[in-house]
Every structure is written in C-alpha cells, then in structure tokens.
C-alpha cells in the first residue's frame, strides 16, 4: 500500500489548489455546523474563503459535495489504494478479496486521518449528513459511483469471476456496510475507539453474520404483551 513518504511532492499550483479546497471544506463545515446547512448560502461560503463561485465549482459540484468531502476523501483514497502494487510471491497464497479491500480501506483511513483536524472534519461531516436529507441523497449517489469504480479496478487487476457473478459486488457492498456501521459507532462515541479499529471489528464480524441463524423464540420467552395479542 502507498504511504505519504513515497508520493512525489505536488507542484506549487497543485498545493495552492489543495489549500483552497481545504479552506472551503473547513469553512463550510464550521458554518453549516453553527447555522445549519440551509442557513448558509453558497455566496456566503465563497465570501468567507474569498474565492469566486467559479473557483468553487472548479473544485466541488454543490454545497452537499463540499460538506461530504471529508468522508468522500476516504473512499477516493481507497480507489487509489486498490491500484497500488503489492507483493506477488508465488509461495504466498493471495489474500481473500474482502481482506485485500479491508487493508486498502485501512490504508486510506490512515492517510486521510493523518492531517491536523482530519478526524474532526469527518465527525462534523457525518453529523451534518445525519440531519441533512440532501446530503444523504448525495452520499447514496457517490456510493453508487464509487462502487462501480471499485469493481472496474478489481476486475481489471485481478482474475475475478465475470460480471454476472454476484460475489465481487457483494464483497464491495459488505465492505461499504461494515464501514458505515463503524462510522456510525465512532461518530456516536468518537473518543471511545478509533474509526479504523471499529471498521476492522465490523469486517471481522461479517463471516459470523452470514452464518447467523434465525432461531424462533419460544412462547415462554416472549413478553407477556406479545403473547396477549
């Protein structure tokens, strides 16, 4: 997996673009958190960062896009990690697909959360999405696009079953579900356990989830109110 030490230093122009992008994200999250998503206009956000709307739309597609960026950046980095080279020692069995993707997402999390204030941005974005329906819809669209991009990379790089086989898609969907569960748990108690650790736990629970049986409760164990129905 890649690391910041192995990445080339970006050009001055690229660093300026990244600085503007980060300023827009930080200002948007603070303004939306203080005044509500609908209480801040795009003009106000651009004025706060001292950029034009044209500059904004070169970086983001909407207010929903900038507010969702901290979480989306995890998945965009994940796609980059899926492209990263890894050892191909013939003596070592290749990892399970879900295991490979888990490690790629953990590497992405480590990169994205390495910067100052990164975890606070993720937390604010998550909390804002919980109370902003338009952000939720934007997230669903982003998730669908990212899933397709991940599948395209995996099918191109690895000897996987043909597209008609549901297993690769289900593997990606399970990874996404495990991350969402971890993110929700972490956002509820961000100081308890790290997001990466919760995500690892969620993935580890998947095999047991698939094997979980639905054993009917006996009438004796049911609450009295239910028995009276």
N, C-alpha and C positions, 0 to 999 in steps of 0.2 A: 504494500500500500504506500501511497505517496506521503511525504512529510514536507513541512514548510522549508526545511533546510535544503531539499532537493529541487525546489521550484526556482526558476530564474527570477531575478528582481524585475518588477514591472517598470515600464518607461515612465518618464515624468508625466506625460499626458495621461497614461493609464492611472497613475497614482492620484492625479487631480480628479479624474472621473470617479475613482473609488472614494475619495474624500467627500465629494459632493453627494454621492449615493448614500454614504453613511450618515451625513448630516441630515439628509432628507428622512432617512429611517428614524434617526434619533428624535428629530423634531416632531415627526408625525406621531410617533408612539407617545411622547410626552403630552402633546396637545390633545390627542384622542383620549388619553387616559384621564386628563384633567377636565375636558369639556364634552366628552362623548364623541363618537365617530361622526355623527350628523351635525355636531356643533362646530365643526371646523371646515371651512371651505378650502378648496384647492388653491385659490388665490392667497388666502391667509398663510397656508403652509409654505408656498413658494416665497412669499414676502419674508417669512421668518428666516429662511435659509438664504435669502437674497439671490434667488435664481428665477429665471423666466419659466412660464408654463411650457414653452418649447423644450427647455432643458429637462424639465420634469418628465415630459413624455418621451424623451430620448432614453430615459432610464426605467420608468415604470409606466404601466398602462392605465392605472387608476389609483384612487385612494386605497381601495382594497388591496391592490398589488403592493404598495409600499408598506402598508400595515402588516401584511403577511410575510414580508421579506425575510425576517429572522428565521422562521420555520422553513420557508421555501429554500433558503440557502443551504440548509442541511441536506435536502433532497437533491439539489443541483450539484452539491459536492459529492453526494453519493453516486450520482451518474458518472462523475469524473473518476471516482474510485473504481467503478465497475470496469473502466477502461485501463486501469493500471496493471502493469505486468506483475506476475507473481511466479514463484518457483514451479518448475515443471519436472522435478526429479521423478524419473520413472519408477524408482523404488518406493515412492510415497504415493499412497492412494489419493486421488483427487478429492477435495472436500465435497460434502453434500452441497447442493445448490443453495439451500437455505442458510447453511453455515457460512458459505462464501459471501452471501449478501449481508448476513449479520455483521461479519467482520468489516465489510465495506462501509456499512452504515455507522458502525462504531468509530471507524477511522474518520468518517465525515463529521461525526459529532465532536471528536477530539479537535479537529481543525477549526470548526465553526465556533466552538465554545472557548477557544484558546485566547481570544482577544478580550480586552478590558470591557466589562459591561455586557458581554455577549449573553450570558445567562439571563440577565435582567431583561434584555430585549426580547428573548424568546418567551419569557414569562409574560411580559406585557402583551406581546402579540397573541399569545394563547388566550389570555384573559379577555382581551378585546374581541377575539373571534367568538368567544362563548356568548357574548351579548350583542353581536352584530350579525344579523342574518345574511347580509350581502357578503360579508367576509367568509361565512360558511359556504355559500354558493361558489364563491371564487375559489375556495380551497378544494372543493369537490372537482371543479374543472381542472385545476392544477394537478390534482392527484391522478386524474384520468390520463392527462398528457404525460405525466412523469412515469406512470406505469407502462404506457406504451413505449416510451423511450427506453426504459429499463429492459423490457422484453426484446426490443430491437437489438440492443447491445449484447444481451445474453445469447440470443440466437446467432448473432454474428460471430461471437467469440468462442462459443462452446458447442460441443456436439450434443445438442438437446433434442428432444422429440419434436416432431413437426408441429406447426401452429395449431393443428386440430387437436393435439393432446392438451388437456386442461391443466396438467401438473405444473408447468412453468408459471402460468398465470396465477394459479392458486398459491404457489410459493411466494410470488411477489405480493399477492393480496394478504397472505398471512403475515409477511414481514411488515406491511403497512399497518395492519391491525395491531400487531404487537407494539409498534412504535406509538400509535395513537393511545393505546392503553397506558403505556409508560409515561407519555407526555401528560395525560390527564392526571395520573397519580402524582407525578412530580409537581405539576402546577398547583395541585391541592395542598401539598406539603413540600415546598422546594428545598427546605433546609434538612429534611429527613434523610433522603437518599439521592444520590446523583442520578441525573437522567440516563446516563449511559448504563449504570448498574441496573436501574429499573427496566430498561429496554432488554438487557441481557436476560434478566429474570423472565420477562414476558416471552421471549423467544424460547427459553428453556421449558416453558410450560406448554408449548404447542403440542408436542407428542402426547403428553398426558391428556390434553384437551380432546384430541382426536379419538383417544381410547376411552374417554369418559362415558360411562353407561347411564342410562336413564332408568333407574330402579324406582318403581312406584312406591310411594309411601303407603304404609298400612293404614287402615281406618283408625287404628288405635292411636297412631302418631299424629293424625290430623287434628288441627284446632277444633274445639267444640263448635265454634260458629260455623265452620265449614261443614261439619257433619250435619248440622241442623238445616242446611239449605235443601 
